[in-house]
């Protein structure tokens, strides 16, 4: 389970180990159910988010089944999701 999803509705998953650019990895729920696989467009360090689907500019980004922020620009599936492309809902 290299990528953990908290909810089936999530746009992002958490890398449970470092992911190398170009690597295809499985995305699983905590139950171990594999929901999809995704090819990393860039390196995703342990503990960081990876996009599981394309997210349009200005759209809500979903994690834990809830909105955690807004995309600062288009986010392509397999991209690292971090402060450079995600405006947090908390700040």
TIPA-320181 format. One record per residue: residue number from 1; x, y, z of N, C-alpha, C, O, CB in turn; residue in one letter. Coordinates in nm, 4 decimals. Each point is the difference from the previous one (the first is absolute). Glycine has a CB too. Layout:
N
k->NUM, n_east->X, n_north->Y, n_up->Z, ca_east->X, ca_north->Y, ca_up->Z, c_east->X, c_north->Y, c_up->Z, o_east->X, o_north->Y, o_up->Z, cb_east->X, cb_north->Y, cb_up->Z, r->A .
...
This chain:
91
k->1, n_east->0.0837, n_north->-0.1177, n_up->0.0000, ca_east->-0.0837, ca_north->0.1177, ca_up->0.0000, c_east->0.0884, c_north->0.1244, c_up->0.0000, o_east->0.0123, o_north->0.0654, o_up->0.1036, cb_east->-0.1961, cb_north->-0.1902, cb_up->0.0178, r->X .
k->2, n_east->0.2443, n_north->0.1587, n_up->-0.2314, ca_east->0.0841, ca_north->0.1204, ca_up->-0.0059, c_east->-0.0767, c_north->0.1317, c_up->0.0121, o_east->0.0591, o_north->0.1009, o_up->0.0385, cb_east->0.0937, cb_north->-0.2321, cb_up->-0.1789, r->X .
k->3, n_east->-0.2837, n_north->0.1333, n_up->0.1084, ca_east->-0.0804, ca_north->0.1214, ca_up->0.0157, c_east->-0.1256, c_north->-0.0357, c_up->0.0785, o_east->-0.0706, o_north->-0.0954, o_up->-0.0328, cb_east->0.1596, cb_north->0.1941, cb_up->-0.1848, r->X .
k->4, n_east->-0.1151, n_north->-0.0204, n_up->0.3216, ca_east->-0.1154, ca_north->-0.0221, ca_up->0.0870, c_east->-0.1070, c_north->0.1029, c_up->-0.0308, o_east->0.0264, o_north->0.1202, o_up->-0.0056, cb_east->0.1212, cb_north->-0.2164, cb_up->0.1855, r->X .
k->5, n_east->-0.2689, n_north->0.0468, n_up->-0.1999, ca_east->-0.1167, ca_north->0.0870, ca_up->-0.0166, c_east->-0.0845, c_north->-0.0148, c_up->0.1265, o_east->-0.0107, o_north->-0.1092, o_up->0.0558, cb_east->0.0118, cb_north->0.0872, cb_up->-0.3130, r->X .
k->6, n_east->-0.0605, n_north->0.1317, n_up->0.3015, ca_east->-0.0842, ca_north->-0.0052, ca_up->0.1193, c_east->-0.1460, c_north->-0.0247, c_up->-0.0358, o_east->-0.0755, o_north->-0.0522, o_up->0.0820, cb_east->0.2343, cb_north->0.2064, cb_up->0.0332, r->X .
k->7, n_east->-0.1993, n_north->-0.1177, n_up->-0.2356, ca_east->-0.1406, ca_north->-0.0093, ca_up->-0.0410, c_east->-0.0033, c_north->-0.0204, c_up->-0.1513, o_east->0.0878, o_north->0.0486, o_up->-0.0713, cb_east->-0.1659, cb_north->0.1008, cb_up->0.2645, r->X .
k->8, n_east->-0.0209, n_north->-0.2197, n_up->-0.2413, ca_east->-0.0115, ca_north->-0.0262, ca_up->-0.1443, c_east->-0.0185, c_north->0.1268, c_up->-0.0820, o_east->0.0272, o_north->0.0000, o_up->-0.1201, cb_east->-0.1245, cb_north->-0.2204, cb_up->0.1757, r->X .
k->9, n_east->0.0511, n_north->0.3297, n_up->0.0075, ca_east->-0.0218, ca_north->0.1265, ca_up->-0.0706, c_east->0.1267, c_north->0.0847, c_up->-0.0112, o_east->-0.0012, o_north->0.1032, o_up->-0.0671, cb_east->-0.2330, cb_north->-0.1084, cb_up->0.1484, r->X .
k->10, n_east->0.3431, n_north->-0.0363, n_up->-0.0169, ca_east->0.1211, ca_north->0.0820, ca_up->0.0070, c_east->0.0620, c_north->0.0278, c_up->-0.1370, o_east->0.0063, o_north->-0.0872, o_up->-0.0866, cb_east->0.0335, cb_north->-0.0083, cb_up->0.3116, r->X .
k->11, n_east->0.0058, n_north->0.2201, n_up->-0.2415, ca_east->0.0753, ca_north->0.0404, ca_up->-0.1188, c_east->0.1487, c_north->-0.0260, c_up->0.0180, o_east->0.0745, o_north->-0.0080, o_up->-0.0976, cb_east->-0.2470, cb_north->0.1817, cb_up->0.0488, r->X .
k->12, n_east->0.2157, n_north->-0.1867, n_up->0.1743, ca_east->0.1414, ca_north->-0.0198, ca_up->0.0318, c_east->0.0168, c_north->-0.1197, c_up->0.0925, o_east->-0.0909, o_north->-0.0378, o_up->0.0739, cb_east->0.1338, cb_north->0.2841, cb_up->-0.1018, r->X .
k->13, n_east->0.0767, n_north->-0.3047, n_up->0.0214, ca_east->0.0390, ca_north->-0.1059, ca_up->0.0915, c_east->0.1327, c_north->0.0380, c_up->0.0624, o_east->0.0670, o_north->0.0927, o_up->-0.0455, cb_east->-0.1906, cb_north->-0.2679, cb_up->-0.0891, r->X .
k->14, n_east->0.1614, n_north->0.1028, n_up->0.2393, ca_east->0.1240, ca_north->0.0266, ca_up->0.0725, c_east->0.1022, c_north->-0.1081, c_up->-0.0341, o_east->-0.0292, o_north->-0.1193, o_up->0.0073, cb_east->-0.0982, cb_north->0.2331, cb_up->0.1803, r->X .
k->15, n_east->0.2461, n_north->-0.0707, n_up->-0.2244, ca_east->0.1087, ca_north->-0.0948, ca_up->-0.0289, c_east->0.0483, c_north->-0.0604, c_up->0.1316, o_east->0.0395, o_north->0.0731, o_up->0.0909, cb_east->0.0307, cb_north->0.0575, cb_up->-0.2986, r->X .
k->16, n_east->-0.0730, n_north->-0.2631, n_up->0.2184, ca_east->0.0475, ca_north->-0.0668, ca_up->0.1216, c_east->0.1459, c_north->-0.0425, c_up->-0.0145, o_east->0.0563, o_north->-0.0637, o_up->0.0890, cb_east->-0.2898, cb_north->-0.0162, cb_up->-0.0426, r->X .
k->17, n_east->0.2926, n_north->0.1150, n_up->-0.1572, ca_east->0.1438, ca_north->-0.0120, ca_up->-0.0238, c_east->0.0341, c_north->0.0980, c_up->-0.1121, o_east->-0.0895, o_north->0.0496, o_up->-0.0685, cb_east->0.0973, cb_north->-0.2966, cb_up->0.1433, r->X .
k->18, n_east->0.1197, n_north->0.2746, n_up->-0.0935, ca_east->0.0386, ca_north->0.0876, ca_up->-0.1101, c_east->-0.0424, c_north->-0.0624, c_up->-0.1326, o_east->0.0157, o_north->-0.1203, o_up->-0.0203, cb_east->0.1793, cb_north->0.2092, cb_up->0.1544, r->X .
k->19, n_east->-0.2485, n_north->-0.0072, n_up->-0.2236, ca_east->-0.0413, ca_north->-0.0465, ca_up->-0.1323, c_east->0.0864, c_north->0.0708, c_up->-0.1038, o_east->0.0084, o_north->0.1228, o_up->-0.0010, cb_east->-0.2477, cb_north->-0.1668, cb_up->0.0795, r->X .
k->20, n_east->0.3024, n_north->-0.0319, n_up->-0.1643, ca_east->0.0855, ca_north->0.0523, ca_up->-0.1050, c_east->-0.0846, c_north->0.0414, c_up->-0.1194, o_east->-0.0984, o_north->-0.0666, o_up->-0.0319, cb_east->0.2883, cb_north->-0.0786, cb_up->0.1097, r->X .
k->21, n_east->-0.1533, n_north->0.2531, n_up->-0.1435, ca_east->-0.0690, ca_north->0.0439, ca_up->-0.1211, c_east->-0.0046, c_north->-0.1140, c_up->-0.1011, o_east->0.0992, o_north->-0.0697, o_up->-0.0209, cb_east->-0.0251, cb_north->0.3076, cb_up->0.0609, r->X .
k->22, n_east->-0.1899, n_north->-0.2561, n_up->-0.1023, ca_east->-0.0179, ca_north->-0.1041, ca_up->-0.1007, c_east->-0.0473, c_north->-0.1331, c_up->0.0557, o_east->-0.0370, o_north->-0.0896, o_up->-0.0759, cb_east->0.2116, cb_north->0.2019, cb_up->-0.0524, r->X .
k->23, n_east->-0.1738, n_north->-0.1259, n_up->0.2599, ca_east->-0.0432, ca_north->-0.1249, ca_up->0.0638, c_east->-0.1521, c_north->-0.0077, c_up->0.0022, o_east->-0.0670, o_north->0.0985, o_up->0.0311, cb_east->0.2756, cb_north->-0.1016, cb_up->0.1106, r->X .
k->24, n_east->-0.2626, n_north->-0.1132, n_up->-0.1744, ca_east->-0.1431, ca_north->-0.0247, ca_up->0.0145, c_east->-0.0200, c_north->-0.0705, c_up->0.1327, o_east->0.0679, o_north->-0.0983, o_up->0.0297, cb_east->-0.1054, cb_north->0.0841, cb_up->-0.2817, r->X .
k->25, n_east->-0.0561, n_north->0.0646, n_up->0.3320, ca_east->-0.0204, ca_north->-0.0503, ca_up->0.1345, c_east->-0.1479, c_north->-0.0212, c_up->0.0285, o_east->-0.0851, o_north->0.0670, o_up->-0.0586, cb_east->0.2931, cb_north->0.0496, cb_up->0.1320, r->X .
k->26, n_east->-0.2384, n_north->-0.2083, n_up->0.0153, ca_east->-0.1384, ca_north->-0.0274, ca_up->0.0389, c_east->-0.0449, c_north->0.0968, c_up->0.1083, o_east->0.0794, o_north->0.0433, o_up->0.0835, cb_east->-0.0496, cb_north->-0.2851, cb_up->-0.1431, r->X .
k->27, n_east->-0.1585, n_north->0.2750, n_up->0.0569, ca_east->-0.0612, ca_north->0.0873, ca_up->0.0991, c_east->-0.1054, c_north->-0.0812, c_up->0.0736, o_east->-0.0922, o_north->-0.0540, o_up->-0.0612, cb_east->0.1355, cb_north->0.2634, cb_up->-0.0784, r->X .
k->28, n_east->-0.0292, n_north->-0.2176, n_up->0.2712, ca_east->-0.0863, ca_north->-0.0859, ca_up->0.0808, c_east->-0.0633, c_north->0.0769, c_up->0.1144, o_east->0.0537, o_north->0.0994, o_up->0.0488, cb_east->0.0883, cb_north->-0.2943, cb_up->-0.1087, r->X .
k->29, n_east->-0.2582, n_north->0.1457, n_up->0.1010, ca_east->-0.0629, ca_north->0.0493, ca_up->0.1215, c_east->0.0674, c_north->-0.0663, c_up->0.1196, o_east->0.0778, o_north->-0.0938, o_up->-0.0174, cb_east->-0.2987, cb_north->0.1324, cb_up->-0.1027, r->X .
k->30, n_east->0.1922, n_north->0.0087, n_up->0.2412, ca_east->0.0549, ca_north->-0.0606, ca_up->0.1213, c_east->-0.0373, c_north->-0.1480, c_up->0.0122, o_east->0.0719, o_north->-0.0772, o_up->0.0634, cb_east->-0.0835, cb_north->0.3011, cb_up->0.0474, r->X .
k->31, n_east->-0.0986, n_north->-0.2625, n_up->-0.1705, ca_east->-0.0449, ca_north->-0.1393, ca_up->0.0031, c_east->0.0867, c_north->-0.0906, c_up->-0.0864, o_east->-0.0096, o_north->-0.1224, o_up->0.0079, cb_east->-0.2211, cb_north->0.2040, cb_up->0.0328, r->X .
k->32, n_east->0.3163, n_north->-0.0200, n_up->-0.1238, ca_east->0.0835, ca_north->-0.0760, ca_up->-0.0922, c_east->-0.0612, c_north->-0.0137, c_up->-0.1378, o_east->0.0643, o_north->-0.0502, o_up->-0.0921, cb_east->0.0237, cb_north->-0.0720, cb_up->0.2857, r->X .
k->33, n_east->-0.2141, n_north->0.1673, n_up->-0.2088, ca_east->-0.0672, ca_north->-0.0064, ca_up->-0.1302, c_east->0.0718, c_north->0.0930, c_up->-0.0986, o_east->0.0077, o_north->0.1209, o_up->0.0219, cb_east->-0.2308, cb_north->-0.1747, cb_up->0.0897, r->X .
k->34, n_east->0.2749, n_north->-0.0035, n_up->-0.2194, ca_east->0.0672, ca_north->0.0783, ca_up->-0.1039, c_east->-0.1071, c_north->0.0605, c_up->-0.0906, o_east->-0.0825, o_north->-0.0715, o_up->-0.0567, cb_east->0.2903, cb_north->-0.0776, cb_up->0.0648, r->X .
k->35, n_east->-0.2051, n_north->0.2804, n_up->-0.0206, ca_east->-0.1019, ca_north->0.0698, ca_up->-0.0782, c_east->0.0470, c_north->0.0404, c_up->-0.1381, o_east->-0.0798, o_north->0.0059, o_up->-0.0935, cb_east->-0.0128, cb_north->0.0749, cb_up->0.3050, r->X .
k->36, n_east->0.2214, n_north->-0.0529, n_up->-0.2255, ca_east->0.0528, ca_north->0.0422, ca_up->-0.1292, c_east->0.1512, c_north->-0.0047, c_up->0.0050, o_east->0.0602, o_north->-0.0246, o_up->0.1046, cb_east->-0.2609, cb_north->0.1711, cb_up->-0.1471, r->X .
k->37, n_east->0.2600, n_north->-0.1226, n_up->-0.0720, ca_east->0.1453, ca_north->0.0198, ca_up->-0.0043, c_east->0.0237, c_north->0.1341, c_up->-0.0678, o_east->-0.0834, o_north->0.0494, o_up->-0.0759, cb_east->0.1338, cb_north->-0.3016, cb_up->0.0672, r->X .
k->38, n_east->0.0651, n_north->0.3093, n_up->0.0381, ca_east->0.0330, ca_north->0.1313, ca_up->-0.0538, c_east->0.1491, c_north->0.0020, c_up->-0.0330, o_east->0.0817, o_north->-0.0586, o_up->0.0710, cb_east->-0.2680, cb_north->0.1704, cb_up->0.0630, r->X .
k->39, n_east->0.2194, n_north->-0.0438, n_up->-0.2424, ca_east->0.1405, ca_north->0.0160, ca_up->-0.0412, c_east->0.0477, c_north->0.1372, c_up->0.0451, o_east->-0.0580, o_north->0.1016, o_up->-0.0384, cb_east->0.0271, cb_north->-0.2556, cb_up->-0.1624, r->X .
k->40, n_east->0.1348, n_north->0.1579, n_up->0.2810, ca_east->0.0526, ca_north->0.1254, ca_up->0.0530, c_east->0.0662, c_north->0.0816, c_up->-0.1115, o_east->0.0878, o_north->-0.0505, o_up->-0.0700, cb_east->-0.0533, cb_north->-0.0585, cb_up->0.2952, r->X .
k->41, n_east->-0.0757, n_north->0.2328, n_up->-0.2414, ca_east->0.0584, ca_north->0.0908, ca_up->-0.0987, c_east->0.1326, c_north->0.0566, c_up->0.0494, o_east->0.0843, o_north->0.0422, o_up->-0.0792, cb_east->-0.3141, cb_north->0.0153, cb_up->-0.0022, r->X .
k->42, n_east->0.2467, n_north->-0.0571, n_up->0.2116, ca_east->0.1200, ca_north->0.0551, ca_up->0.0631, c_east->0.0231, c_north->-0.0761, c_up->0.1298, o_east->-0.0853, o_north->-0.0781, o_up->0.0421, cb_east->0.0482, cb_north->0.3089, cb_up->-0.1457, r->X .
k->43, n_east->0.1501, n_north->-0.2089, n_up->0.1663, ca_east->0.0283, ca_north->-0.0654, ca_up->0.1271, c_east->-0.0982, c_north->0.0498, c_up->0.1060, o_east->-0.0294, o_north->0.1192, o_up->0.0082, cb_east->0.2738, cb_north->-0.1428, cb_up->-0.0701, r->X .
k->44, n_east->-0.2943, n_north->-0.0696, n_up->0.1426, ca_east->-0.0896, ca_north->0.0335, ca_up->0.1104, c_east->0.0629, c_north->-0.0569, c_up->0.1275, o_east->0.0050, o_north->-0.1218, o_up->0.0177, cb_east->-0.2143, cb_north->0.1215, cb_up->-0.1689, r->X .
k->45, n_east->0.2570, n_north->0.0877, n_up->0.2397, ca_east->0.0640, ca_north->-0.0483, ca_up->0.1223, c_east->-0.0993, c_north->-0.0653, c_up->0.0961, o_east->-0.1197, o_north->0.0286, o_up->-0.0024, cb_east->0.2896, cb_north->0.1510, cb_up->-0.0240, r->X .
k->46, n_east->-0.1174, n_north->-0.2666, n_up->0.1099, ca_east->-0.0785, ca_north->-0.0639, ca_up->0.1064, c_east->-0.0811, c_north->0.1057, c_up->0.0757, o_east->0.0525, o_north->0.1047, o_up->0.0379, cb_east->0.1217, cb_north->-0.2882, cb_up->-0.0157, r->X .
k->47, n_east->-0.3027, n_north->0.1544, n_up->-0.0008, ca_east->-0.0860, ca_north->0.0887, ca_up->0.0771, c_east->-0.0647, c_north->0.1118, c_up->-0.0786, o_east->-0.0838, o_north->0.0722, o_up->0.0540, cb_east->0.2256, cb_north->-0.1256, cb_up->0.1335, r->X .
k->48, n_east->-0.1051, n_north->0.0700, n_up->-0.3148, ca_east->-0.0573, ca_north->0.1062, ca_up->-0.0821, c_east->-0.1174, c_north->-0.0530, c_up->-0.0820, o_east->-0.0204, o_north->-0.1209, o_up->-0.0115, cb_east->0.2448, cb_north->0.2341, cb_up->0.0010, r->X .
k->49, n_east->-0.3005, n_north->-0.0204, n_up->-0.0459, ca_east->-0.1197, ca_north->-0.0341, ca_up->-0.0768, c_east->0.0330, c_north->-0.0175, c_up->-0.1476, o_east->0.0873, o_north->0.0674, o_up->-0.0545, cb_east->-0.2276, cb_north->0.0579, cb_up->0.2195, r->X .
k->50, n_east->0.0677, n_north->-0.2182, n_up->-0.2285, ca_east->0.0069, ca_north->-0.0202, ca_up->-0.1439, c_east->-0.1430, c_north->0.0082, c_up->-0.0543, o_east->-0.0931, o_north->-0.0534, o_up->0.0601, cb_east->0.3041, cb_north->-0.0928, cb_up->-0.0416, r->X .
k->51, n_east->-0.2274, n_north->0.2136, n_up->-0.1327, ca_east->-0.1325, ca_north->0.0124, ca_up->-0.0612, c_east->-0.0430, c_north->-0.1338, c_up->-0.0584, o_east->0.0749, o_north->-0.0629, o_up->-0.0748, cb_east->-0.0319, cb_north->0.3059, cb_up->0.0235, r->X .
k->52, n_east->-0.1627, n_north->-0.2858, n_up->0.0854, ca_east->-0.0555, ca_north->-0.1270, ca_up->-0.0478, c_east->-0.0902, c_north->0.0195, c_up->-0.1210, o_east->-0.0372, o_north->-0.0962, o_up->-0.0673, cb_east->0.0497, cb_north->0.0079, cb_up->0.2996, r->X .
k->53, n_east->-0.0469, n_north->0.2123, n_up->-0.2589, ca_east->-0.0790, ca_north->0.0359, ca_up->-0.1183, c_east->0.0333, c_north->0.1436, c_up->-0.0355, o_east->0.0569, o_north->0.0726, o_up->0.0815, cb_east->-0.2448, cb_north->-0.2342, cb_up->-0.0210, r->X .
k->54, n_east->0.1534, n_north->0.2028, n_up->-0.1798, ca_east->0.0215, ca_north->0.1390, ca_up->-0.0397, c_east->-0.0907, c_north->0.0911, c_up->0.0823, o_east->-0.1158, o_north->-0.0332, o_up->0.0255, cb_east->0.1800, cb_north->-0.0390, cb_up->-0.2597, r->X .
k->55, n_east->-0.0111, n_north->0.1867, n_up->0.2752, ca_east->-0.0769, ca_north->0.0993, ca_up->0.0755, c_east->0.0122, c_north->0.1329, c_up->-0.0746, o_east->0.1105, o_north->0.0463, o_up->-0.0284, cb_east->-0.0714, cb_north->-0.1665, cb_up->0.2527, r->X .
k->56, n_east->-0.1511, n_north->0.1797, n_up->-0.2550, ca_east->-0.0022, ca_north->0.1261, ca_up->-0.0747, c_east->0.0399, c_north->0.1178, c_up->0.0885, o_east->-0.0211, o_north->-0.0016, o_up->0.1213, cb_east->-0.1579, cb_north->-0.0921, cb_up->-0.2694, r->X .
k->57, n_east->0.2363, n_north->0.1947, n_up->0.0857, ca_east->0.0360, ca_north->0.1244, ca_up->0.0678, c_east->-0.1209, c_north->0.0545, c_up->0.0761, o_east->-0.1090, o_north->0.0115, o_up->-0.0560, cb_east->0.2820, cb_north->0.0388, cb_up->-0.1218, r->X .
k->58, n_east->-0.1535, n_north->-0.0172, n_up->0.3042, ca_east->-0.1070, ca_north->0.0571, ca_up->0.0813, c_east->-0.0938, c_north->-0.1012, c_up->0.0622, o_east->-0.0877, o_north->0.0372, o_up->0.0779, cb_east->0.1027, cb_north->0.1569, cb_up->-0.2218, r->X .
k->59, n_east->0.0015, n_north->-0.3211, n_up->0.1114, ca_east->-0.0876, ca_north->-0.1041, ca_up->0.0549, c_east->0.0448, c_north->-0.0406, c_up->0.1395, o_east->0.1172, o_north->0.0125, o_up->0.0356, cb_east->-0.1645, cb_north->-0.0947, cb_up->-0.2673, r->X .
k->60, n_east->-0.0477, n_north->0.0336, n_up->0.3094, ca_east->0.0308, ca_north->-0.0545, ca_up->0.1322, c_east->0.0837, c_north->-0.1261, c_up->-0.0173, o_east->-0.0218, o_north->-0.0781, o_up->-0.0926, cb_east->-0.1923, cb_north->0.1738, cb_up->0.1904, r->X .
k->61, n_east->0.3099, n_north->-0.1145, n_up->-0.0079, ca_east->0.0806, ca_north->-0.1221, ca_up->0.0051, c_east->-0.0513, c_north->-0.0802, c_up->0.1189, o_east->-0.0070, o_north->0.0505, o_up->0.1120, cb_east->0.2141, cb_north->0.0611, cb_up->-0.2182, r->X .
k->62, n_east->-0.2430, n_north->-0.2377, n_up->0.0804, ca_east->-0.0641, ca_north->-0.0842, ca_up->0.1006, c_east->0.0992, c_north->-0.0988, c_up->0.0592, o_east->0.0706, o_north->-0.0703, o_up->-0.0723, cb_east->-0.2886, cb_north->0.0943, cb_up->-0.0473, r->X .
k->63, n_east->0.2225, n_north->-0.0283, n_up->0.2542, ca_east->0.0739, ca_north->-0.1007, ca_up->0.0761, c_east->-0.0840, c_north->-0.0283, c_up->0.1235, o_east->-0.0677, o_north->0.0897, o_up->0.0500, cb_east->0.2990, cb_north->-0.0128, cb_up->-0.1356, r->X .
k->64, n_east->-0.2282, n_north->-0.1978, n_up->0.1348, ca_east->-0.0854, ca_north->-0.0424, ca_up->0.1126, c_east->-0.1477, c_north->0.0134, c_up->-0.0370, o_east->-0.0854, o_north->0.0055, o_up->0.0885, cb_east->0.2642, cb_north->0.0651, cb_up->0.0756, r->X .
k->65, n_east->-0.2097, n_north->-0.0654, n_up->-0.2945, ca_east->-0.1374, ca_north->0.0172, ca_up->-0.0442, c_east->-0.0496, c_north->0.1433, c_up->0.0133, o_east->-0.1183, o_north->0.0262, o_up->-0.0220, cb_east->0.0783, cb_north->-0.2606, cb_up->0.0861, r->X .
k->66, n_east->0.1286, n_north->0.3285, n_up->-0.0283, ca_east->-0.0356, ca_north->0.1399, ca_up->0.0234, c_east->0.0947, c_north->0.0919, c_up->-0.0768, o_east->0.1109, o_north->-0.0397, o_up->-0.0358, cb_east->-0.2019, cb_north->-0.0195, cb_up->0.2638, r->X .
k->67, n_east->0.0466, n_north->0.1816, n_up->-0.2528, ca_east->0.0861, ca_north->0.0981, ca_up->-0.0647, c_east->0.1109, c_north->0.0453, c_up->0.0938, o_east->-0.0269, o_north->0.0419, o_up->0.1126, cb_east->-0.1657, cb_north->0.0329, cb_up->-0.2532, r->X .
k->68, n_east->0.3168, n_north->-0.0829, n_up->0.0949, ca_east->0.1134, ca_north->0.0441, ca_up->0.0819, c_east->0.0608, c_north->0.1287, c_up->-0.0533, o_east->0.0852, o_north->0.0606, o_up->0.0650, cb_east->-0.0392, cb_north->-0.2980, cb_up->-0.0057, r->X .
k->69, n_east->-0.0894, n_north->0.2789, n_up->-0.1772, ca_east->0.0539, ca_north->0.1203, ca_up->-0.0609, c_east->-0.0472, c_north->0.0137, c_up->-0.1430, o_east->-0.0902, o_north->-0.0703, o_up->-0.0456, cb_east->0.2889, cb_north->0.0558, cb_up->0.1939, r->X .
k->70, n_east->-0.1347, n_north->0.1076, n_up->-0.2179, ca_east->-0.0363, ca_north->0.0322, ca_up->-0.1376, c_east->0.1238, c_north->-0.0091, c_up->-0.0884, o_east->0.1086, o_north->0.0426, o_up->0.0393, cb_east->-0.2960, cb_north->0.1077, cb_up->0.0400, r->X .
k->71, n_east->0.1703, n_north->-0.2056, n_up->-0.1978, ca_east->0.1106, ca_north->-0.0089, ca_up->-0.0955, c_east->0.0380, c_north->0.1396, c_up->-0.0475, o_east->-0.0864, o_north->0.0767, o_up->-0.0424, cb_east->0.0105, cb_north->-0.3064, cb_up->-0.0306, r->X .
k->72, n_east->0.2068, n_north->0.2638, n_up->0.0799, ca_east->0.0501, ca_north->0.1301, ca_up->-0.0451, c_east->0.0144, c_north->0.0061, c_up->-0.1518, o_east->0.0207, o_north->0.1072, o_up->-0.0568, cb_east->0.0991, cb_north->-0.0832, cb_up->0.2742, r->X .
k->73, n_east->-0.1306, n_north->-0.1372, n_up->-0.2811, ca_east->0.0104, ca_north->-0.0145, ca_up->-0.1447, c_east->-0.0437, c_north->-0.1417, c_up->-0.0307, o_east->-0.0337, o_north->-0.0743, o_up->0.0922, cb_east->0.2238, cb_north->0.2457, cb_up->-0.1147, r->X .
k->74, n_east->-0.1909, n_north->-0.2112, n_up->-0.1027, ca_east->-0.0367, ca_north->-0.1376, ca_up->-0.0300, c_east->0.1022, c_north->-0.0963, c_up->0.0615, o_east->0.1205, o_north->0.0239, o_up->-0.0064, cb_east->-0.2326, cb_north->0.0511, cb_up->-0.2079, r->X .
k->75, n_east->0.0631, n_north->-0.1829, n_up->0.2731, ca_east->0.0861, ca_north->-0.1031, ca_up->0.0578, c_east->-0.0261, c_north->-0.1291, c_up->-0.0764, o_east->-0.1123, o_north->-0.0504, o_up->-0.0014, cb_east->0.1120, cb_north->0.1611, cb_up->0.2325, r->X .
k->76, n_east->0.1032, n_north->-0.1633, n_up->-0.2940, ca_east->-0.0137, ca_north->-0.1221, ca_up->-0.0803, c_east->0.0160, c_north->-0.1230, c_up->0.0888, o_east->0.0758, o_north->0.0012, o_up->0.0969, cb_east->0.0124, cb_north->0.1194, cb_up->-0.3006, r->X .
k->77, n_east->-0.1600, n_north->-0.2256, n_up->0.1693, ca_east->0.0133, ca_north->-0.1264, ca_up->0.0715, c_east->0.1474, c_north->-0.0399, c_up->0.0047, o_east->0.0712, o_north->0.0117, o_up->-0.0997, cb_east->-0.3039, cb_north->-0.0830, cb_up->0.0276, r->X .
k->78, n_east->0.2777, n_north->0.0244, n_up->0.1878, ca_east->0.1384, ca_north->-0.0421, ca_up->0.0173, c_east->0.0936, c_north->0.1098, c_up->0.0457, o_east->0.1184, o_north->-0.0253, o_up->0.0224, cb_east->-0.1617, cb_north->-0.1403, cb_up->-0.1944, r->X .
k->79, n_east->-0.0081, n_north->0.2885, n_up->0.1865, ca_east->0.0833, ca_north->0.1131, ca_up->0.0424, c_east->0.0106, c_north->0.0066, c_up->0.1521, o_east->-0.0906, o_north->-0.0418, o_up->0.0720, cb_east->0.0230, cb_north->0.1670, cb_up->-0.2784, r->X .
k->80, n_east->0.1794, n_north->-0.0722, n_up->0.2532, ca_east->0.0168, ca_north->0.0330, ca_up->0.1406, c_east->-0.0981, c_north->0.1119, c_up->0.0329, o_east->-0.0095, o_north->0.0977, o_up->-0.0742, cb_east->0.2556, cb_north->-0.1678, cb_up->0.0736, r->X .
k->81, n_east->-0.3190, n_north->0.0568, n_up->0.1108, ca_east->-0.0926, ca_north->0.1039, ca_up->0.0443, c_east->0.0555, c_north->0.0557, c_up->0.1306, o_east->0.0118, o_north->-0.0707, o_up->0.1001, cb_east->-0.2146, cb_north->-0.0410, cb_up->-0.2125, r->X .
k->82, n_east->0.2366, n_north->0.2406, n_up->0.1083, ca_east->0.0627, ca_north->0.0640, ca_up->0.1158, c_east->-0.0294, c_north->0.1499, c_up->-0.0073, o_east->-0.0874, o_north->0.0412, o_up->-0.0763, cb_east->0.2723, cb_north->-0.2185, cb_up->0.0876, r->X .
k->83, n_east->-0.1158, n_north->0.2574, n_up->0.0643, ca_east->-0.0298, ca_north->0.1434, ca_up->0.0076, c_east->0.0151, c_north->0.0743, c_up->-0.1333, o_east->-0.0567, o_north->0.1081, o_up->-0.0162, cb_east->0.1312, cb_north->-0.1185, cb_up->0.2515, r->X .
k->84, n_east->-0.0002, n_north->-0.0447, n_up->-0.3297, ca_east->0.0183, ca_north->0.0675, ca_up->-0.1291, c_east->-0.1243, c_north->-0.0079, c_up->-0.0880, o_east->-0.0158, o_north->0.0809, o_up->-0.0914, cb_east->0.2583, cb_north->-0.1333, cb_up->0.1055, r->X .
k->85, n_east->-0.3316, n_north->-0.0442, n_up->0.0121, ca_east->-0.1193, ca_north->-0.0135, ca_up->-0.0841, c_east->-0.1299, c_north->-0.0195, c_up->0.0792, o_east->-0.1052, o_north->-0.0275, o_up->-0.0578, cb_east->0.2533, cb_north->-0.0690, cb_up->-0.1154, r->X .
k->86, n_east->-0.1397, n_north->0.1110, n_up->0.3060, ca_east->-0.1174, ca_north->-0.0167, ca_up->0.0865, c_east->-0.0081, c_north->0.1160, c_up->0.0990, o_east->0.0941, o_north->0.0247, o_up->0.0754, cb_east->-0.0802, cb_north->-0.2767, cb_up->-0.0986, r->X .
k->87, n_east->-0.1262, n_north->0.3226, n_up->0.0224, ca_east->-0.0250, ca_north->0.1051, ca_up->0.0974, c_east->-0.0829, c_north->-0.0655, c_up->0.1120, o_east->-0.1130, o_north->-0.0433, o_up->-0.0226, cb_east->0.1207, cb_north->0.2345, cb_up->-0.1549, r->X .
k->88, n_east->0.0490, n_north->-0.1975, n_up->0.2960, ca_east->-0.0631, ca_north->-0.0674, ca_up->0.1120, c_east->-0.1294, c_north->0.0664, c_up->0.0415, o_east->-0.0113, o_north->0.1226, o_up->-0.0037, cb_east->0.2344, cb_north->-0.1941, cb_up->0.0787, r->X .
k->89, n_east->-0.3205, n_north->-0.0083, n_up->-0.0357, ca_east->-0.1257, ca_north->0.0522, ca_up->0.0526, c_east->0.0159, c_north->0.0459, c_up->0.1452, o_east->-0.0865, o_north->0.0695, o_up->0.0532, cb_east->-0.0395, cb_north->-0.2217, cb_up->-0.2085, r->X .
k->90, n_east->0.2358, n_north->0.1135, n_up->0.2186, ca_east->0.0212, ca_north->0.0312, ca_up->0.1406, c_east->0.0574, c_north->0.1382, c_up->0.0232, o_east->-0.0145, o_north->0.0529, o_up->0.1102, cb_east->0.0472, cb_north->-0.2922, cb_up->-0.0727, r->X .
k->91, n_east->0.0309, n_north->0.2996, n_up->-0.1343, ca_east->0.0703, ca_north->0.1271, ca_up->0.0246, c_east->-0.0742, c_north->0.1150, c_up->-0.0589, o_east->0.0443, o_north->0.1143, o_up->0.0111, cb_east->0.1701, cb_north->-0.2329, cb_up->-0.0085, r->X .
